């Protein structure tokens, strides 16, 4: 990717996701947020690149780890924090929390806390698409342990649906490593059902610019109704399952995981592709945006539950 405006926009979106995660980490242990959270530090480039290749008319659906999907898709930052803080101004009215984000104005129909719950919804969204609309689901390798994956792939292939399955494979379901859960990688199932596929190593998936370029062509072919697409991106989860603690230091995952993040941190990789002064300027602007949005959300009115009899 050589266009500087495109690179700046991708970097801005990537930085927004990371800065929001850092703000959450800074306040979470104070218990100001009552919702469980699942951060995607180390994986942000995947959602960012995907959303850059989509538009506001395309349908998207995610899982419990979908902050990056909401934010990189153009979601309102104040409404994001308000949702996590349980405020009426939240994107789900303050009643859904971190795992139930929605932004229909930008095509995000919702996110689900049920592992693999987005998979059977994707074919339905794809069936509702009008050309050149597409539907995309972003999910982890843990979701692929559910039988719904095979059913969803089969139906999408059978009906040649404009569906994009994008798996963020960080190789862990909470703390259970991939090899103890699966006999084969998720992409092998997609191949068996005849889907178009992309197998993306961490060297490319951690580079938001390279990944956006890689996804653009195959997604355009989905738009042209050439059939569904399955993408498996190798990645690394920097912190624990919720994303606010260092589980490697606690001995819950091997030290190699921390080394992998240090090598393939999407922010570090992106900065090597851009002018450092430009990056610093964007970093400062986004940090200010995030802090303002958080303070505004904190001051908003709390959501209240009213039973309807």
N, C-alpha and C positions, 0 to 999 in steps of 0.2 A: 504494500500500500504506500503510494507516494504522495497523494493529495494531502497537503498539510492541514486543510480544514477538516477533512475526514479523520485524520489522526488525532487532532485536537479534540474533536467531539467524542471519539471513542475513549480517549484518555480521561476526559472530563467525566464521562459516565462511569468508567472504572473507578476513578478516584471517589466519586460520590458514594458508591457501594462500600468502599473501604473506610471512608471517613464516618459513615453512618455506623458501621460495625465497631469502629474504635470508640465512638460515643456511647454505644450500648455497653461495651466492655467497661467503660469508665464509670458508669452509673449502676450497672446491673446488680452488683453485690450489695448495694445500699438498699435494695428491695423497693426502689421507687417504681420498678416495673414488676407487675405481678404475673405477667404472662411468661410461659416458657419461651425460650428463643433458641434458634438453631442458625448460627452464623455460617457464612461460606468463605471465610478468609482462606485464601489459597486457590479458590475455585472461581473467583469473580469474573475472570475473562470469558468464561463459557457463556453465562447468561448475557453478558454485555455484547459479545459478538453475535449471538443469536438474535437478540432484540434489534441490533443494528441492521440486520438483514431482513427484518420484518417491518410492518407498518401498523398504524393504529387500527386498521380494519381487520387485520389478521387476528384470529383467536389464539389465546395462550392460556395454559393452565399449568399449575405447579404443585409442589408438595410442601411439606413442613419447612423445608429449607429454601425459601423463595424470596428472601429480602432482595437479593440481587436481581431476580426476575422483575419484581415490582419496580424497583428504583431505576434500573437500566432501561426499562420500557417506558419511562417518562412519568412514573407515578409521582404524586405530590409528596414532598418530603415532610411537610408539616402534618399531613394526614397520616403518613406512615408512622411518625413518632406518636401522634395522638392515639393511633390504634394500639400501639405497644403500651401506652400509658393509661389505656382505658378511658379515653375522652370521647365525648359525643362527636367531636370533629374528626374522629378516626375514619379511615377508608371503609371500615365495616361498622361504623357507628360506635366503635369502642367496645363491641361485644364479641369480636372474633379473635383478637389478639394476633400474635406473631404468625401463627400457622394458618390464618384465614384472611388473607389479603385479597382485595378486589379493586379493580379499576377498569370498569367497563368502557369508559371513555377512550381508553387506549387499548382495548381488546383483551385485557386480562379478566377472564370470566371468573377467576377465583383460584384459591389454593386450598389444598386439603391436608389434614393431619393424618389421614389414613394411609399407611404405607402402600404404595401402588394404587391408591385411590384415583389418581388422575388418569391412569392408563385406559380403563374402559370408557372414560368420558371423551377421550381424544377422538376416537372414530365417530362418535355422535356429533362433535363439533365440526369435524371434517365433512360429514354428510350435509351439514347446514351451510357450508361455504358456497359462495357464488364466485365463479371465476372472475378475477385472479386471486381471490382470498385463499389463504391456507390456514391450517390449525397446527399448533405446536405444543408439545408437552415437554417440560424439563423435569427430570427425575434422577434419583441416585441409583447406584447398583443394588442397594438393598431392596428397592421397589421391584427389581427384576426377579427377585426370589418368589414373587407372587404369580400364581397361575394366570392372572388377568393379562400378563404380558403376552403370552402365546395367543390367547383369544383375540386380543386387540390387534396384534400383528396379522393374524390370519384374516380377520374381517377387513382390515385396511388394504391388504394385498388383494384379497378376493374382489373387492369393490373398486380397487384402484383409487383410493381416497387421497385427497391432498393433505396428508398427515405427515408431520415431522416428529419423530421420536428422538429426543436427545438425552442420552444417558451420561451423567457426570459420574464416572467410575473412580471414586477415591479409595476403593478396595476395602472399605470397612462398612459393616452394618452395626452401628454403635461402636463396639470394640471387637466384633467377630470378624476376622480377616476373610477375604474373598475365598481363599482356597478351602476353607472349612465349611463353606456354604454352597458352592456351585461346582459342578463338574466341568462346565464350559462357560466361556464369557457370553454376556448377553448378545453381542453382535452375531454369534454363531446361530442363534435362534432366528434373528432377522434374515440371515443368509438362507436358512432353511426354508423360510416362507417366500423367498424370492424378492425381498425388498432391495431397493438401491441402498447402498451403505457407505459409510465413511468410518474408517478406523484411525482415530487421531491420537498420536503419541503425545506425551506430556510436553515435549519440546515445542509442539505446535499449539496445543490447547492452552498453554500458559501465556502465549503470545497473542494478545487480543487482536492485533493487526493481521497477523498471519491467519488466525482462525476466521476472522470476518471474511477475508479473501477466499479462504477454502470453502466456506459455507455458501457464499453468494451464488455460485453456479448451480449446485445441486438443489438449492431452495427455489431458484428460478425454474428448474425443470419440474419441481412439484407444482408450481403455479401453472405451468403449461399442461398439467394433468397427465404427466408421465408416470404417476404412481407415487406411493409413499416413500419416505426416506428414514433410515435409521442411522443415527450418529452416536458413536461411543467415544467419549473424550476421556483419556487418562488424566487424572488430576490428583491433588493431594489436599487433605483437610488439615489445616495448620494446627488447630486446637482440638479440644474434646468435642464430643457429640453435640453439645449445646453451643460450643464455640466461645466460651468465656474463660475457660481454664486450660492450663498446660497439662494435658494428660500424658504426654511423653515423659516429662520430668517425674510424674507420679508413677511411672512404670507400666502404664496401661497399653501403650504402644511402643514399638522399638524406636531407638534413637535415629534410625535411618529416616523415619518420617519427618523429623525436624530438619534433617540435612536436605531432604528432598524439597521441602518448602523453601529453605534458604536459597537453593539453586533455582527454583522455578516459581518464586513469588511473582505473580502477575504484575505487580506494581514495579518491581525491580526490572523485570523484562521489558515492560513498556518504556521505562525511562531510558533504557539503552537505545531505543529507537527514535528518541525525540531530543530536542534541545533542552538542556537542564533548566535554563532560565525560564523557558516557556512552561515546563512542568511545575516549577516552583510557583509561578504566577497562578496557574490553575489550581494547585494544591491550596494556596491561600484563599482564593475565591470560594472554593468548595467548602473549606473548613468554616468559613464565615457563614455560608449558606446553611450548613448543617447545624451550627450552633444556634443561629437565629430561629430555624425551624423547630429545634428541640425546645427552646425557651418559650416560644409561642404555644407549642403543644402542651407544655407543662402547665401553662396558665389557663388552658381551656377548661371548660366545665366537664366534670366527670360524667361518664355514662351511668344511667340508672336503669335497673330492670323493673319493668312494670308488668305484672302478671295480667293477662287478658282472660277473663272468665266468661 
